[in-house]
Structures are given as C-alpha cells and as structure tokens.
Amino acid sequence: MLPANTGRSCTPSPRAAVVRNMGSVGCACPWAEPHSRFTALFERLAIDWLRAASQRAVAEHLGLTWDEVHGIMERDERLKGTKYDWLKGRDKFDLVEWREFCRLRRSNLKTSRAWALKEQAMKLWDFTYPQAARNHFAWSYRWATHSRLPPMIEKAKADGDGRIDIEIPPTSPQAPHR
C-alpha cells in the first residue's frame, strides 16, 4: 500500500486481460489523465504548488522525481496552444488576450522565466545612454546565467562575459548633444 501523501492512486486501475500476448491493457480512468501515473487531483495540487515554489521544492515535498514533476508541468492544460503567445510582443495582444497572458506569465514555469529574460534583453535597444545600457546588460547577463535554464545560460555565456562595449553613434537621433 502506498502512503497517502504520494498522490499515486491506490485504487487498482481497470485492466483487461489479453490472452494472446499474456499481458494486460490499461483502460481509461475518470480520475487520471492519459499517460499519467498520478490522479488528476494530485496533478492539480502539484501545479498549484509550482506557482509558489521551485520544481525541486515541490518534488522533495511530494516525494517525486524531477522528471515526474516536469511531466506534470508538460501536461498542464494552461500551456496548450500558447506557443505563439510567447513569441509575440505586447503590442500584438488585445486587452483580453493580454490579461490572460499575464496570468500565465506570472506562473513559476520555465517558459515564463525564459520569456521574461527575452523581454529584458529586448529592452537593451531602448537605452539612450551607453552606461545605462551597460548596466542593464550586466544585470540581465547575471540573471540569465543564474536562471537555472540551460538554454538561456548557454546563450548568455556564448554572447560574452557579461561586459559589452556600447557606443551610440553621434548621428543617431538618440545620441546626446555634445
């Protein structure tokens, strides 16, 4: 018998015996999602906890492996159909879409953290003064390299050592007058 706090179903799932290959076939259960080892209620609990804590903390507290927590996150319905929302800019959303997207981006998911890093990197082009741009780059570089997102860490380290040489050309309309 499994401990009550694991969330794994102690109720045996319906099975149909298969005589030809001496195996068994699982049937759909109303309390579990397809391809999941956990009940739907337990997965909802894990997702709610992931909004407030890291994957590691949730995994340790619920007695799960990192891969099991990651699988629960991938099955989360909130991310289904949002691929292109993460790629478009704020100006491309209408008000209702933006509010829904804001709820999603406040979640503690890797996708929302990567999106926030991308948005901060894009702000580099808005600076008028070179020192302000250097400071912003150093801050966003440190954030990317400490984000626990391997693709973002690799990209940040490939771009340099956290220091850049920024010079605003004198012909630029944003360049300060001398």
C-alpha positions as CSV (number, residue, x, y, z in Angstrom):
1,M,0.0,0.0,0.0
2,L,1.4,3.4,-0.9
3,P,1.5,6.3,1.6
4,A,-1.5,8.6,1.4
5,N,0.6,11.7,0.7
6,T,2.1,10.5,-2.6
7,G,-1.0,11.2,-4.7
8,R,-0.5,7.9,-6.6
9,S,-3.8,6.1,-7.0
10,C,-4.1,3.2,-4.5
11,T,-7.2,2.1,-6.4
12,P,-6.2,-0.5,-9.0
13,S,-7.0,0.7,-12.5
14,P,-9.3,-1.4,-14.5
15,R,-7.4,-3.9,-16.6
16,A,-8.5,-6.3,-19.3
17,A,-6.5,-9.5,-19.7
18,V,-5.1,-10.1,-23.1
19,V,-4.7,-13.8,-23.7
20,R,-2.7,-13.8,-26.9
21,N,0.4,-12.0,-25.6
22,M,-0.1,-12.8,-21.9
23,G,-0.1,-9.1,-21.0
24,S,-2.7,-6.6,-19.8
25,V,-4.1,-3.4,-21.2
26,G,-5.0,-0.4,-19.1
27,C,-8.4,1.3,-19.6
28,A,-9.2,5.0,-19.3
29,C,-10.0,6.1,-15.7
30,P,-12.1,9.2,-15.0
31,W,-9.7,10.2,-12.1
32,A,-6.5,10.1,-14.1
33,E,-5.2,11.9,-17.2
34,P,-3.9,9.8,-20.2
35,H,-0.2,8.8,-19.9
36,S,-0.1,10.0,-16.3
37,R,0.9,8.0,-13.3
38,F,-1.0,10.3,-11.0
39,T,-4.6,11.3,-10.2
40,A,-5.9,14.5,-11.9
41,L,-6.5,16.0,-8.4
42,F,-2.8,15.3,-7.4
43,E,-1.5,16.9,-10.6
44,R,-3.7,20.0,-10.0
45,L,-2.2,20.2,-6.5
46,A,1.4,19.9,-7.9
47,I,0.7,22.6,-10.5
48,D,-0.7,24.9,-7.8
49,W,2.4,24.4,-5.6
50,L,4.6,25.0,-8.6
51,R,3.1,28.5,-8.9
52,A,4.6,29.3,-5.5
53,A,7.8,27.1,-5.3
54,S,10.6,25.7,-7.3
55,Q,10.5,22.3,-9.1
56,R,13.0,20.9,-6.6
57,A,11.0,22.0,-3.6
58,V,7.7,20.6,-4.9
59,A,9.5,17.3,-5.9
60,E,11.0,16.9,-2.5
61,H,7.8,17.8,-0.6
62,L,5.6,15.5,-2.7
63,G,8.1,12.6,-2.9
64,L,8.5,12.9,-6.7
65,T,11.5,12.9,-9.0
66,W,12.4,15.9,-11.1
67,D,11.2,14.1,-14.2
68,E,7.8,13.3,-12.7
69,V,7.3,17.0,-11.8
70,H,8.4,18.0,-15.3
71,G,6.0,15.6,-16.8
72,I,3.1,17.1,-14.7
73,M,4.1,20.5,-15.9
74,E,4.1,19.5,-19.6
75,R,0.6,18.0,-19.2
76,D,-0.7,21.3,-17.7
77,E,-3.5,22.5,-19.9
78,R,-2.7,26.2,-19.4
79,L,0.3,25.9,-21.8
80,K,-1.6,24.2,-24.6
81,G,-2.0,26.4,-27.6
82,T,0.2,29.3,-26.2
83,K,3.3,28.7,-28.2
84,Y,2.9,31.8,-30.4
85,D,1.8,34.0,-27.5
86,W,5.3,33.7,-26.0
87,L,6.8,34.9,-29.3
88,K,4.7,38.0,-30.0
89,G,5.2,41.4,-28.4
90,R,2.8,43.1,-26.0
91,D,1.6,45.4,-28.8
92,K,0.2,42.4,-30.7
93,F,-2.3,41.4,-27.9
94,D,-5.7,42.8,-27.4
95,L,-6.7,43.7,-23.9
96,V,-8.5,40.3,-23.1
97,E,-5.6,38.3,-24.6
98,W,-3.1,40.3,-22.6
99,R,-4.8,39.8,-19.3
100,E,-5.0,36.1,-19.9
101,F,-1.3,36.0,-20.9
102,C,-0.4,38.0,-17.8
103,R,-2.0,35.3,-15.6
104,L,0.1,32.7,-17.5
105,R,3.4,34.6,-17.3
106,R,3.1,35.1,-13.6
107,S,3.3,31.3,-13.1
108,N,6.5,29.7,-12.0
109,L,7.1,27.9,-15.2
110,K,10.4,27.7,-17.2
111,T,8.6,29.2,-20.2
112,S,7.5,32.3,-18.3
113,R,11.0,32.8,-16.9
114,A,12.6,32.4,-20.3
115,W,10.0,34.9,-21.8
116,A,10.9,37.4,-19.0
117,L,14.6,37.1,-19.8
118,K,13.9,37.6,-23.6
119,E,11.8,40.7,-22.8
120,Q,14.6,42.2,-20.6
121,A,17.2,41.6,-23.3
122,M,15.0,43.4,-25.9
123,K,14.9,46.5,-23.6
124,L,18.7,46.9,-24.3
125,W,17.8,48.7,-27.5
126,D,15.7,51.3,-25.7
127,F,18.6,52.9,-23.8
128,T,19.9,56.4,-24.8
129,Y,23.0,56.5,-22.6
130,P,25.8,53.9,-23.0
131,Q,26.4,53.5,-19.3
132,A,22.8,52.8,-18.6
133,A,22.8,50.2,-21.4
134,R,26.0,48.6,-20.0
135,N,24.4,48.4,-16.5
136,H,21.3,46.8,-17.9
137,F,23.3,44.3,-19.9
138,A,25.3,43.3,-16.9
139,W,22.2,42.9,-14.8
140,S,20.4,40.8,-17.5
141,Y,23.5,38.7,-18.1
142,R,23.7,37.8,-14.4
143,W,20.0,37.0,-14.3
144,A,20.4,34.7,-17.4
145,T,23.4,32.9,-16.1
146,H,21.7,32.3,-12.8
147,S,18.3,31.4,-14.2
148,R,18.6,27.6,-14.0
149,L,17.5,27.4,-17.6
150,P,20.3,25.7,-19.5
151,P,19.5,27.1,-23.0
152,M,19.5,30.7,-21.5
153,I,22.7,30.1,-19.7
154,E,24.4,28.7,-22.8
155,K,23.2,31.7,-24.9
156,A,24.3,34.2,-22.3
157,K,27.7,32.7,-22.0
158,A,28.1,32.5,-25.8
159,D,27.4,36.2,-26.1
160,G,30.2,37.2,-23.8
161,D,31.5,37.6,-20.3
162,G,28.8,40.0,-19.0
163,R,30.6,43.1,-20.3
164,I,29.9,44.8,-23.6
165,D,31.3,47.9,-25.4
166,I,28.3,50.1,-26.3
167,E,28.7,53.2,-28.3
168,I,25.9,55.3,-29.6
169,P,26.9,56.9,-32.9
170,P,26.8,60.7,-32.9
171,T,24.5,60.6,-36.0
172,S,21.9,58.8,-34.0
173,P,18.8,60.8,-33.2
174,Q,19.0,59.4,-29.6
175,A,22.6,60.4,-29.1
176,P,23.1,63.2,-26.5
177,H,24.3,66.6,-27.9
178,R,27.9,67.4,-27.3
